[in-house]
Amino acid sequence: MKAFFDTSVLVPVFYGDHVHHRASLELFVQFDKSTGCCGAHSLAEVYATLTRMPGKHRISGEQAMLFLGSIRERLAIIALSADEYADALEASAALGIVGGGIYDAMLAQCAFKAKAEAIYTWNARHYHLCGREIVGRIRNP
């Protein structure tokens, strides 16, 4: 099975005291580049989240790059071409997706491009506007 990892699953992998750490980590280690993937934009989201966590959880950019290296070693990174990006934006507008929801819609298109059978996320509601093809693939870790 090809699995797509949302940012909400990737971030807890690196925080042992995160409420979703165990489930996220157990899922993460089950996959490799041939069976698991994430969106290229997820790398930026993970970096932004890790370097702006509150208090003791905030890490440096250098540390965040080490964690991103772990993601890149384990998962295939899926990017949209310029035309795919434009088509996905047009389709999202037609579905009524606005504001920050567009980022999850772009990740959903990456999952679709990768032919992922499952999209693992802790924020399933963010994907519910993306159409039946996507909603049917959403899974909690």
C-alpha positions as CSV (number, residue, x, y, z in Angstrom):
1,M,0.0,0.0,0.0
2,K,1.2,3.5,-0.8
3,A,0.8,5.9,2.1
4,F,0.9,9.7,2.1
5,F,2.0,11.4,5.4
6,D,0.4,14.8,6.3
7,T,2.5,17.3,8.3
8,S,0.3,16.6,11.3
9,V,1.7,13.1,11.5
10,L,5.3,14.0,10.7
11,V,5.8,16.5,13.5
12,P,4.9,14.2,16.4
13,V,7.4,11.6,15.1
14,F,10.2,13.9,16.6
15,Y,8.6,14.7,20.0
16,G,8.6,11.8,22.5
17,D,6.1,13.6,24.8
18,H,3.7,14.6,22.0
19,V,0.2,13.0,22.4
20,H,0.5,11.5,18.9
21,H,4.1,10.5,19.1
22,R,3.8,6.8,19.5
23,A,1.1,6.2,16.9
24,S,2.9,8.6,14.4
25,L,6.3,7.0,14.9
26,E,5.0,3.4,14.7
27,L,3.4,4.3,11.4
28,F,6.4,6.3,10.1
29,V,8.8,3.4,10.6
30,Q,6.5,0.9,8.7
31,F,7.1,2.7,5.4
32,D,10.0,3.4,3.1
33,K,10.5,5.4,-0.1
34,S,8.7,2.7,-2.2
35,T,5.6,2.7,0.0
36,G,5.5,6.0,1.8
37,C,5.6,9.7,0.7
38,C,4.8,13.2,1.7
39,G,4.5,16.5,-0.2
40,A,7.5,18.7,-0.9
41,H,5.6,21.5,0.9
42,S,5.4,19.4,4.0
43,L,9.1,19.8,4.4
44,A,8.6,23.5,4.8
45,E,5.7,23.0,7.1
46,V,7.6,20.6,9.3
47,Y,10.6,23.0,9.4
48,A,8.3,26.0,10.3
49,T,6.5,24.1,13.0
50,L,9.6,22.6,14.6
51,T,11.4,26.0,14.7
52,R,8.4,27.8,16.2
53,M,7.2,25.4,18.8
54,P,6.6,26.9,22.2
55,G,9.1,26.8,25.0
56,K,11.4,23.8,25.4
57,H,10.0,22.2,22.2
58,R,11.4,24.8,19.9
59,I,14.5,23.7,18.0
60,S,17.1,25.4,15.9
61,G,17.1,25.4,12.1
62,E,20.1,23.1,12.1
63,Q,18.3,20.6,14.3
64,A,15.2,20.8,12.1
65,M,17.3,20.0,9.1
66,L,18.4,16.8,10.8
67,F,14.8,15.8,11.3
68,L,14.0,16.7,7.7
69,G,16.9,14.5,6.7
70,S,15.1,11.6,8.4
71,I,11.9,12.3,6.5
72,R,13.8,12.5,3.2
73,E,15.6,9.2,3.9
74,R,12.4,7.3,4.7
75,L,9.8,8.9,2.4
76,A,9.5,9.8,-1.3
77,I,9.0,13.5,-1.7
78,I,6.1,14.4,-4.1
79,A,6.1,17.8,-5.8
80,L,3.6,19.2,-8.3
81,S,4.7,20.7,-11.6
82,A,3.7,24.2,-12.4
83,D,0.8,23.0,-14.5
84,E,-0.3,20.5,-11.9
85,Y,-0.2,23.2,-9.3
86,A,-2.4,25.5,-11.5
87,D,-4.8,22.7,-12.2
88,A,-5.1,21.9,-8.5
89,L,-5.7,25.5,-7.7
90,E,-8.5,25.7,-10.3
91,A,-10.1,22.5,-9.0
92,S,-9.8,23.7,-5.4
93,A,-11.5,27.0,-6.3
94,A,-14.3,25.1,-8.0
95,L,-14.8,23.1,-4.8
96,G,-15.0,26.2,-2.7
97,I,-11.7,25.7,-0.9
98,V,-10.4,29.1,0.4
99,G,-7.8,30.5,2.8
100,G,-5.4,28.1,4.5
101,G,-7.4,25.1,3.3
102,I,-5.6,25.5,0.0
103,Y,-2.4,24.1,1.5
104,D,-4.1,20.8,2.5
105,A,-5.7,20.7,-1.0
106,M,-2.3,21.0,-2.6
107,L,-1.0,18.2,-0.3
108,A,-4.1,16.1,-1.3
109,Q,-3.1,16.6,-4.9
110,C,0.4,15.3,-4.1
111,A,-1.2,12.3,-2.5
112,F,-3.3,11.8,-5.6
113,K,-0.3,12.2,-7.9
114,A,1.6,9.6,-5.9
115,K,-1.4,7.2,-6.2
116,A,-1.5,7.0,-2.4
117,E,-4.2,4.6,-1.2
118,A,-4.1,6.1,2.3
119,I,-3.6,9.7,3.5
120,Y,-2.5,9.7,7.1
121,T,-3.4,12.8,9.1
122,W,-4.5,13.9,12.5
123,N,-6.5,16.7,10.9
124,A,-9.0,14.8,8.7
125,R,-11.4,17.6,8.6
126,H,-8.9,19.7,6.6
127,Y,-9.2,17.3,3.7
128,H,-13.0,16.9,3.7
129,L,-13.5,19.6,1.1
130,C,-11.1,18.0,-1.4
131,G,-13.6,15.6,-3.0
132,R,-14.6,12.0,-2.7
133,E,-11.4,10.7,-4.3
134,I,-9.4,12.2,-1.4
135,V,-11.9,11.7,1.5
136,G,-12.1,8.0,0.9
137,R,-8.3,7.7,1.5
138,I,-8.1,9.6,4.8
139,R,-6.9,7.6,7.8
140,N,-5.9,8.4,11.3
141,P,-2.6,6.7,12.3
